[in-house]
Amino acid sequence: MRTDSSPGTLPAREHLPAATAGTPVLDVVIPVYNEEKDLQPCVRRLHDHLTRTFPYPFRITIADNASTDTTPLVARRLAERVPEVRNFRLEQKGRGRALRTVWSASDAPILAYMDVDLSTDLNALLPLVAPLISGHSDLAIGSRLARSSRVVRGPKREFISRAYNLILRGSLQARFSDAQCGFKAIRRDVAQILLPLVEDTGWFFDTEMLVLAERAGLRIHEVPVDWVDDPNSTVHIVKTATDDLKGVWRVGRALATGSLSLDRLTRPFGDDPRDRDIMDVPKGLARQLVGFCVVGGLSTLFYLLLYTVFRQFGGSQVANALALLVSAVANTAANRRLTFGVRGRGGAVRHQVQGLVVFGIGLALTSGSLFALNTATSSPAHSTELAVLVAANLAATVLRFLLFRVWVFSDRREGDEPANGVTAAPRASAPGAPFPHASSPTYPTGAPQSGGPQSGAPRSGGAAVPHPQTQPLPQRHVVHPHDHHTTNQFRAGEAADGTWRDATMQMLPVRRPHDTDPGDAR
């Protein structure tokens, strides 16, 4: 598994500018090997479709990986006759090798690929790349296994495809539905850091890339596709399946041993809305429930062990009270640290006192249950006592979690230090007050060039908006389609004069660079 260094962690996702002069927004790669018959009609059809429907500049790259027929000649003629077509020749076979090589060298902010047989309906291409252009997602895949997909193929390929995806779900805990569909796209800034971690150079390249991206927390967008099987496909199913299974074993072992540096693929703090401290919205409920259930299960076992020991030396009421007292102290301490993330000694005594109050409620429930049992029968069996106590403790557990969350550990207000050591961002106290900002780097969508202007610098014909001094979250661009000279950066709800107004953002239609706005004085 590759462990070589990468450029660094990912920048915050941003919407691509509406127009990028001289640089295509989309680079569609078509990997081919001995496809002299299908290559020209495929490229012609794809070029015609993009010319008619795609609202951004584009490029089609033919990645010829060691073809031995006349495919290189056909690719060279297409590159000479069609301005948007580029030819790339590799002397080694392997679809993964071809994609990695071409994607690594491309300057387009959105990178895609599709099979030369064009089994996937091209109407899915724009929905595939749109979430990447908008900054919503990091990768996008076409899915033949989605409910709304319409697929025509034989039962053999259908069985192999579904069986393979079930293996991925069972072994690598993959949540994407279709790993093998030859219809995928990725943002260039993600590819620059993700591709060095992908080792496979053949058909398993797609699966490995998706598994690593998903494990790193990147967002994968799925598009239902219309797909018609190519009966003349030259893919060797048995060899491909064997190589894929070997790849599943290799990636699973690397993930289990922690030999992959997936922390390189993390986004900056604040890009995820879960990083933000929002008033009146409880955070971490699912994690707290899991932690509380684990602590509660261990506490119940500890309680039953103590009760069995104390029962040898006294009556059931005394044994129950002592077992509950000891386990309640341990339970409060464990939930304080593990479930609710409270560290340090501050408030520990008060939390234990409040925990004892919760213990009193649990004691009343369990003691009342024992009293009712002893009233019903004079000498109940020990197993019956344990069953009644388990049922009573389950009811007391639900009440205990609610009391812990809303009373005992509810003193963690905004401004307290979270468990991960990251301080919450301050908020503006009133409308009209400036929001505290921090200068943060901007990230170009094209290839980095030394000495080039920074994206935050003013361009000709416009002036950059002055940035305040501090900013806890990365800024996002709001680009007007009819303005190609100045990119003014605002936060949602922030006007140009620095005041705060309605946070609703108006969505404008995407226009081509030569389109004009009726309200534009130019």
ROKOLDO-75125 format. One line per 4 residues: number of its first residue (from 1); for each residue x, y, z of C-alpha. Coordinates in pm, 1 decimal, padded with zeros to 6 digits. Last residue first. Example, Ala and Ser with C-alpha at 12.3 -4.5 7.8 and 13.67 -1.06 7.14 Angstrom:
2 = 01367.0,-00106.0,00714.0  01230.0,-00450.0,00780.0
// end
This chain:
522 = -02305.7,04636.7,-02051.3  -02590.4,04771.5,-01840.2  -02668.9,04420.5,-01716.2  -03037.5,04370.8,-01645.0
518 = -03096.4,04148.7,-01945.4  -02793.7,03938.0,-01843.9  -02557.2,03844.5,-02122.3  -02436.8,03501.8,-02232.9
514 = -02082.9,03477.5,-02374.7  -01936.2,03305.0,-02068.3  -02221.0,03050.6,-02060.2  -02482.5,03096.8,-01796.4
510 = -02569.0,02911.3,-01476.8  -02900.5,03017.2,-01326.7  -02897.9,03219.3,-01001.9  -02980.0,03081.4,-00656.2
506 = -03073.0,03354.0,-00407.8  -02922.1,03308.1,-00060.1  -03146.6,03332.8,00246.7  -02945.9,03462.8,00544.7
502 = -03152.5,03782.6,00573.2  -02929.7,04061.3,00699.2  -02600.2,04098.6,00878.8  -02390.1,04408.6,00819.6
498 = -02041.0,04408.0,00669.6  -02112.5,04668.1,00400.0  -02123.9,04399.8,00128.5  -02400.7,04213.8,00311.5
494 = -02350.6,03912.6,00537.7  -02631.6,03656.9,00562.2  -02426.3,03371.3,00421.5  -02062.3,03478.2,00435.5
490 = -01922.9,03704.2,00166.7  -01644.9,03679.7,-00089.8  -01648.6,03904.8,-00394.7  -01502.3,03749.4,-00706.9
486 = -01431.9,04022.8,-00959.4  -01386.2,04005.6,-01334.2  -01632.5,03749.1,-01468.4  -01959.2,03902.2,-01345.6
482 = -02261.3,03773.7,-01537.4  -02276.2,03438.4,-01359.8  -02257.4,03593.0,-01011.8  -02009.0,03406.8,-00791.7
478 = -02061.9,03352.6,-00418.6  -01738.3,03204.2,-00286.3  -01714.3,03014.9,00040.7  -01507.0,03125.7,00337.2
474 = -01337.0,02883.2,00573.0  -01464.2,02901.1,00933.5  -01313.3,03073.5,01238.9  -01246.3,03412.9,01073.3
470 = -01024.0,03682.7,01215.1  -00903.5,04017.9,01086.7  -01174.9,04142.1,00857.0  -01144.0,04093.4,00481.1
466 = -01156.0,04383.3,00240.6  -01364.3,04308.9,-00069.6  -01143.5,04278.8,-00373.5  -01159.4,04548.0,-00638.2
462 = -01270.8,04515.6,-00995.9  -01172.7,04575.2,-01359.4  -00845.1,04393.8,-01348.1  -00834.6,04139.6,-01076.0
458 = -00818.6,04194.7,-00703.3  -00627.4,03940.2,-00493.4  -00810.7,03659.3,-00308.4  -00753.9,03406.7,-00582.3
454 = -00383.7,03468.0,-00564.7  -00215.5,03598.8,-00873.9  00040.7,03374.5,-01039.1  00407.9,03377.6,-00939.3
450 = 00431.7,03005.6,-00947.4  00138.5,02833.7,-01105.0  -00093.4,02591.2,-00932.9  -00313.3,02388.4,-01170.7
446 = -00669.6,02506.3,-01190.3  -00934.0,02540.1,-00923.0  -00741.4,02782.7,-00709.9  -00765.4,02750.3,-00331.3
442 = -00810.0,03042.8,-00099.9  -00611.3,03074.9,00218.8  -00776.6,03187.5,00540.9  -00766.6,03525.6,00712.4
438 = -00967.7,03495.9,01027.4  -01311.7,03642.9,01076.9  -01507.9,03781.8,01369.3  -01860.3,03873.0,01257.0
434 = -01918.0,04245.3,01262.4  -02217.0,04363.8,01467.6  -02514.9,04464.4,01258.2  -02742.1,04209.6,01415.6
430 = -02636.8,04133.9,01771.2  -02382.3,03933.7,01967.2  -02181.1,03795.7,01678.1  -02072.9,03446.2,01758.8
426 = -01752.4,03294.5,01891.7  -01628.8,02965.9,01739.8  -01617.0,02663.0,01964.5  -01280.8,02564.6,02106.5
422 = -01126.8,02244.7,01977.6  -00994.1,02010.6,02249.1  -01170.1,01700.7,02125.6  -01391.8,01685.7,02435.1
418 = -01532.3,02027.9,02376.2  -01409.4,02329.4,02576.2  -01698.3,02529.5,02714.5  -01787.6,02843.0,02515.9
414 = -02147.3,02741.2,02450.5  -02289.4,02556.3,02744.5  -02183.8,02233.6,02909.9  -02399.7,02253.3,03226.1
410 = -02644.2,01988.9,03102.6  -02440.8,01707.2,03255.3  -02661.3,01625.7,03556.3  -02988.4,01777.0,03435.4
406 = -03096.6,01731.6,03071.5  -02854.3,01459.8,02959.9  -02801.5,01274.1,03287.1  -03173.5,01288.0,03370.0
402 = -03267.2,01149.5,03029.2  -03004.0,00876.1,03051.6  -03116.1,00776.3,03402.4  -03481.8,00753.1,03299.7
398 = -03393.7,00507.3,03023.7  -03172.4,00312.4,03262.3  -03437.7,00295.7,03537.6  -03674.1,00116.8,03301.7
394 = -03400.4,-00129.8,03207.0  -03307.1,-00166.0,03574.0  -03661.5,-00272.9,03663.6  -03655.7,-00542.3,03394.1
390 = -03314.6,-00667.0,03508.9  -03428.2,-00666.1,03872.5  -03735.7,-00874.9,03792.1  -03524.7,-01128.7,03600.6
386 = -03267.5,-01145.4,03882.9  -03535.7,-01208.1,04144.2  -03687.2,-01482.2,03929.8  -03347.8,-01649.6,03893.4
382 = -03308.6,-01644.0,04271.2  -03642.8,-01819.7,04320.6  -03920.5,-01638.4,04501.2  -03999.4,-01728.4,04864.9
378 = -04313.8,-01556.7,04993.0  -04478.8,-01490.3,04657.7  -04680.9,-01188.4,04538.2  -04569.3,-00964.1,04821.1
374 = -04207.7,-01063.8,04769.0  -04237.6,-00972.2,04401.0  -04403.1,-00636.1,04475.8  -04131.8,-00555.6,04726.0
370 = -03864.8,-00654.5,04476.0  -04017.7,-00424.8,04213.1  -04044.0,-00141.3,04465.4  -03681.2,-00192.7,04554.2
366 = -03585.9,-00176.8,04185.3  -03783.0,00140.3,04112.9  -03698.5,00313.9,04438.5  -03332.1,00226.9,04400.1
362 = -03331.9,00368.3,04047.2  -03476.1,00694.2,04179.4  -03219.6,00700.1,04457.4  -02942.1,00637.1,04202.9
358 = -03058.6,00943.9,04010.6  -03013.9,01135.5,04335.2  -02676.6,00967.8,04373.7  -02583.6,01090.9,04025.9
354 = -02667.8,01444.1,04136.4  -02422.1,01403.5,04421.8  -02165.6,01249.3,04184.8  -02205.5,01538.1,03940.5
350 = -02163.9,01787.6,04223.6  -01843.1,01616.6,04333.7  -01702.8,01609.0,03977.4  -01786.8,01975.4,03910.6
346 = -01430.5,02058.8,03808.3  -01209.5,01752.2,03838.5  -01104.9,01737.0,03473.8  -01286.3,01604.0,03174.0
342 = -01651.7,01596.4,03069.7  -01697.2,01407.3,02741.9  -02067.8,01322.8,02784.9  -02048.8,00947.9,02724.9
338 = -01689.6,00856.2,02817.3  -01592.2,01088.0,03101.9  -01914.4,01168.1,03284.4  -02070.4,00838.2,03179.1
334 = -01784.6,00644.4,03342.7  -01791.8,00848.5,03664.0  -02170.8,00824.2,03693.0  -02164.4,00448.0,03631.7
330 = -01888.7,00387.0,03888.9  -02082.8,00577.7,04156.3  -02406.3,00402.2,04054.6  -02238.6,00057.6,04061.3
326 = -02134.6,00101.0,04425.1  -02473.8,00231.9,04538.8  -02677.7,-00013.4,04329.0  -02491.7,-00314.2,04467.0
322 = -02531.3,-00186.6,04823.4  -02905.5,-00122.9,04784.5  -02973.6,-00453.8,04607.3  -02780.9,-00655.6,04864.8
318 = -02966.1,-00484.1,05149.6  -03306.4,-00544.1,04989.9  -03226.7,-00905.3,04896.3  -03119.5,-01008.9,05244.2
314 = -02767.4,-01043.9,05367.4  -02425.3,-01212.8,05333.9  -02461.8,-01427.4,05021.8  -02676.9,-01162.2,04858.1
310 = -02379.7,-00923.4,04865.2  -02189.1,-01140.4,04614.4  -02484.3,-01194.6,04380.6  -02571.9,-00826.1,04399.1
306 = -02215.3,-00725.3,04320.1  -02208.9,-00947.7,04011.4  -02549.8,-00820.8,03902.1  -02434.2,-00460.2,03943.6
302 = -02113.9,-00514.5,03745.1  -02311.5,-00677.7,03465.7  -02555.3,-00387.4,03470.5  -02269.7,-00135.3,03475.6
298 = -02112.6,-00296.9,03168.8  -02440.1,-00272.8,02981.4  -02499.1,00082.8,03098.2  -02151.9,00195.3,02992.6
294 = -02206.6,00050.3,02644.6  -02560.1,00188.1,02622.8  -02445.7,00531.4,02743.5  -02169.0,00544.3,02485.5
290 = -02405.0,00449.7,02203.4  -02667.0,00698.2,02318.1  -02406.1,00971.5,02356.0  -02278.5,00910.3,02003.3
286 = -02631.0,00934.9,01861.7  -02708.6,01250.0,02061.1  -02383.9,01422.5,01961.8  -02516.4,01774.3,01939.6
282 = -02842.6,01924.1,02062.5  -02963.5,02217.0,01845.8  -03080.9,02515.3,02050.8  -02786.8,02733.8,01941.7
278 = -02553.1,02606.9,01674.4  -02188.1,02528.7,01748.5  -02029.5,02439.9,01418.0  -01819.8,02132.6,01351.5
274 = -02129.6,01934.9,01248.1  -02164.7,02179.2,00958.4  -01847.7,02023.2,00809.8  -01615.4,02279.8,00654.0
270 = -01551.2,02422.1,01001.4  -01232.3,02234.0,01079.1  -01036.8,02186.1,00758.2  -01126.1,01876.4,00552.1
266 = -00955.9,01544.0,00612.2  -00796.5,01353.2,00324.3  -00445.3,01355.0,00467.7  -00585.5,01180.5,00776.3
262 = -00624.1,00873.3,00555.0  -00258.0,00786.6,00604.3  -00294.4,00414.1,00533.3  -00098.9,00155.6,00736.8
258 = -00373.3,00133.3,01001.9  -00343.2,-00245.8,01039.8  -00713.2,-00308.4,00971.8  -00723.4,-00061.8,00682.5
254 = -00419.8,-00221.3,00518.8  -00564.3,-00570.5,00567.8  -00895.5,-00468.2,00412.5  -00715.6,-00304.1,00120.3
250 = -00511.4,-00617.9,00045.6  -00804.0,-00860.5,00087.4  -01032.9,-00652.0,-00134.3  -00753.8,-00624.2,-00393.0
246 = -00711.5,-01000.5,-00405.8  -01087.8,-01031.5,-00455.0  -01071.5,-00777.8,-00738.7  -00786.4,-00964.1,-00907.9
242 = -00990.2,-01285.5,-00901.6  -01300.9,-01109.6,-01037.1  -01100.8,-00953.1,-01320.1  -00944.4,-01287.2,-01411.0
238 = -01284.4,-01457.4,-01419.4  -01463.7,-01176.2,-01608.0  -01207.6,-01120.6,-01882.9  -01323.4,-00785.0,-02021.3
234 = -01341.2,-00781.1,-02401.1  -01698.7,-00649.6,-02421.8  -01880.4,-00751.3,-02738.1  -02218.3,-00799.9,-02568.0
230 = -02212.0,-00436.6,-02446.1  -02461.2,-00412.3,-02161.7  -02713.0,-00128.4,-02169.3  -02716.5,00120.4,-01880.9
226 = -02960.6,00390.3,-01777.9  -02808.2,00555.6,-01473.6  -02895.3,00636.7,-01113.4  -02645.3,00897.3,-00985.5
222 = -02452.5,00847.8,-00662.5  -02266.3,01126.1,-00480.0  -01968.9,01031.9,-00263.1  -01883.8,01268.1,00025.4
218 = -01541.1,01222.0,00181.2  -01519.5,01075.3,00531.6  -01174.3,00917.5,00501.7  -01324.7,00568.2,00499.1
214 = -01543.7,00672.2,00203.9  -01250.3,00805.6,00004.0  -01042.0,00495.5,00077.3  -01325.6,00265.1,-00030.8
210 = -01398.8,00468.4,-00344.6  -01036.7,00472.8,-00464.3  -00993.4,00101.9,-00396.3  -01309.9,00018.5,-00585.9
206 = -01217.0,00226.4,-00890.5  -00859.6,00093.5,-00912.8  -00978.5,-00270.1,-00893.7  -00982.8,-00283.0,-01275.2
202 = -00607.1,-00234.8,-01313.2  -00335.1,-00015.9,-01162.0  -00400.8,-00084.5,-00793.8  -00207.2,00116.2,-00535.3
198 = -00436.0,00405.1,-00446.0  -00281.0,00632.3,-00179.5  -00110.5,00857.4,-00436.5  -00455.5,00902.1,-00599.7
194 = -00625.8,01053.4,-00293.2  -00419.2,01369.9,-00249.8  -00421.6,01508.1,-00605.2  -00757.7,01343.6,-00672.8
190 = -00928.4,01550.0,-00402.1  -00803.2,01880.2,-00546.5  -00905.7,01757.3,-00893.4  -01265.0,01685.5,-00796.9
186 = -01375.2,01335.2,-00891.5  -01594.7,01174.2,-01155.2  -01721.8,00822.8,-01234.7  -01890.1,00619.0,-01508.2
182 = -01746.3,00275.4,-01569.1  -01980.9,00105.8,-01321.0  -01771.9,-00127.0,-01105.0  -01821.8,00003.0,-00750.9
178 = -02200.6,00013.4,-00741.7  -02400.5,00072.5,-00421.0  -02181.5,00292.1,-00205.2  -02193.0,00192.2,00163.5
174 = -01870.4,-00010.5,00181.2  -01823.9,-00200.4,00508.6  -01494.8,-00347.5,00376.1  -01577.9,-00717.5,00412.3
170 = -01957.6,-00740.8,00412.8  -02036.3,-00437.8,00199.0  -01758.2,-00513.7,-00048.5  -01866.1,-00876.8,-00074.2
166 = -02225.1,-00766.6,-00137.0  -02094.4,-00540.4,-00415.7  -01919.9,-00836.0,-00576.9  -02229.1,-01056.2,-00554.5
162 = -02441.4,-00785.7,-00716.7  -02202.3,-00742.6,-01007.3  -02143.5,-01114.4,-01057.5  -02517.5,-01193.9,-01055.7
158 = -02602.8,-00918.2,-01304.4  -02312.2,-01017.5,-01528.1  -02441.3,-01373.6,-01548.1  -02808.3,-01274.2,-01572.7
154 = -02750.7,-01076.8,-01892.6  -02774.6,-00700.5,-01921.0  -03027.2,-00419.6,-01966.9  -03034.9,-00169.4,-01682.1
150 = -03277.0,00105.9,-01586.9  -03175.6,00278.6,-01264.8  -03453.0,00411.0,-01038.1  -03385.0,00161.9,-00760.1
146 = -03009.5,00209.6,-00767.6  -02803.9,-00089.6,-00878.6  -02666.5,00054.7,-01203.0  -02501.6,00337.1,-01012.6
142 = -02300.9,00617.6,-01170.1  -02038.9,00759.3,-00940.2  -01956.5,01100.1,-00798.6  -01662.3,01213.2,-00585.5
138 = -01599.6,01511.1,-00355.8  -01954.3,01639.9,-00313.6  -02143.1,01969.0,-00262.7  -01879.9,02199.4,-00410.6
134 = -02111.5,02316.3,-00687.7  -01887.6,02174.6,-00959.8  -01867.3,01839.3,-00783.6  -02244.1,01817.6,-00736.1
130 = -02290.3,01899.7,-01109.5  -02047.6,01630.1,-01232.3  -02280.0,01328.1,-01233.3  -02601.8,01519.4,-01303.8
126 = -02427.1,01652.5,-01619.0  -02314.2,01307.1,-01729.3  -02643.5,01123.2,-01669.6  -02784.3,01223.2,-02009.6
122 = -02489.1,01032.9,-02158.0  -02665.5,00697.7,-02117.9  -02414.5,00447.7,-01980.6  -02301.1,00170.4,-02216.2
118 = -02076.9,00423.6,-02387.2  -01855.4,00144.4,-02530.3  -01546.0,00353.0,-02461.0  -01593.4,00337.1,-02086.9
114 = -01632.2,00660.3,-01894.3  -01402.1,00893.0,-01703.7  -01428.3,01212.9,-01507.3  -01205.1,01489.4,-01372.0
110 = -01338.6,01824.1,-01248.1  -01094.0,02109.9,-01172.3  -00925.3,02071.5,-01514.3  -00543.7,02100.4,-01508.9
106 = -00480.3,01737.0,-01598.6  -00147.4,01566.3,-01528.4  -00257.2,01362.9,-01225.2  -00584.7,01271.7,-01396.3
102 = -00401.3,01139.8,-01702.5  -00154.7,00923.2,-01511.4  -00402.5,00796.0,-01250.9  -00660.2,00710.1,-01516.2
98 = -00411.4,00522.8,-01735.0  -00264.2,00328.9,-01443.4  -00611.4,00230.7,-01326.4  -00703.2,00108.5,-01674.3
94 = -00392.9,-00106.9,-01694.5  -00151.5,-00170.5,-01980.4  00188.3,-00008.5,-02015.0  00328.9,00207.2,-02297.1
90 = 00098.2,00499.3,-02231.0  -00028.6,00736.8,-02501.5  -00237.7,01047.9,-02435.9  -00450.4,01209.8,-02708.5
86 = -00647.2,01532.2,-02658.9  -00990.2,01619.8,-02794.4  -01146.7,01966.4,-02757.4  -01005.2,02096.3,-03088.4
82 = -01140.7,01803.4,-03296.1  -00944.6,01723.1,-03615.4  -00591.9,01670.3,-03482.0  -00696.7,01493.5,-03160.2
78 = -00928.2,01267.3,-03360.2  -00646.1,01178.4,-03600.3  -00413.3,01089.2,-03310.8  -00675.7,00868.9,-03147.1
74 = -00737.4,00678.2,-03470.2  -00363.2,00624.0,-03518.0  -00314.8,00508.6,-03156.9  -00610.2,00262.9,-03196.4
70 = -00455.7,00098.7,-03503.6  -00380.3,-00227.6,-03321.7  -00132.2,-00291.7,-03037.6  -00281.0,-00066.8,-02769.9
66 = -00044.8,00012.7,-02483.2  -00272.7,00222.1,-02261.5  -00441.9,00474.5,-02488.7  -00590.1,00745.0,-02267.0
62 = -00813.8,00952.1,-02497.2  -00879.8,01286.8,-02330.8  -01200.3,01479.9,-02394.9  -01196.3,01844.7,-02282.3
58 = -01464.6,02077.0,-02156.6  -01565.6,02443.1,-02130.9  -01884.8,02487.0,-01929.0  -02260.6,02476.8,-02005.9
54 = -02270.3,02109.3,-02116.0  -02570.8,02027.3,-02333.7  -02505.5,02069.8,-02707.0  -02124.4,02066.1,-02714.6
50 = -02112.0,01792.9,-02450.9  -02341.4,01566.3,-02653.1  -02156.1,01626.0,-02980.0  -01823.2,01551.9,-02815.7
46 = -01955.6,01230.4,-02660.1  -02095.3,01109.4,-02993.3  -01776.8,01190.1,-03182.2  -01558.8,01031.5,-02913.4
42 = -01761.4,00710.5,-02910.9  -01792.5,00690.3,-03291.0  -01410.8,00727.5,-03320.6  -01312.7,00480.5,-03045.6
38 = -01545.5,00188.5,-03123.6  -01361.5,00022.7,-03412.6  -00997.7,00085.6,-03313.8  -01057.5,-00016.5,-02952.0
34 = -00733.1,-00203.8,-02884.8  -00698.7,-00077.7,-02525.0  -00886.1,00236.7,-02430.3  -00925.6,00468.9,-02131.4
30 = -01169.5,00751.4,-02209.8  -01097.2,01053.2,-01987.7  -01349.2,01335.1,-01955.2  -01185.1,01663.5,-01844.6
26 = -01439.2,01913.5,-01714.7  -01389.4,02280.9,-01627.0  -01169.2,02342.8,-01927.5  -00901.8,02608.8,-01877.3
22 = -00848.6,02901.1,-02116.6  -01078.5,03142.1,-01934.8  -01249.9,02997.9,-01630.1  -01615.7,03096.3,-01616.7
18 = -01885.0,03044.8,-01348.4  -01623.2,03001.4,-01077.8  -01621.5,02659.9,-00905.8  -01828.6,02630.0,-00590.0
14 = -01602.8,02568.6,-00291.9  -01499.6,02263.9,-00091.0  -01261.6,02352.8,00192.9  -00902.2,02258.9,00122.5
10 = -00777.4,01900.7,00152.3  -00478.9,01807.8,00365.3  -00129.3,01809.2,00225.4  00058.2,01776.9,-00104.3
6 = 00105.4,01400.1,-00056.5  00385.0,01191.2,00090.2  00443.8,00830.8,-00001.2  00258.1,00559.2,00192.6
2 = 00135.2,00341.9,-00091.7  00000.0,00000.0,00000.0
// end
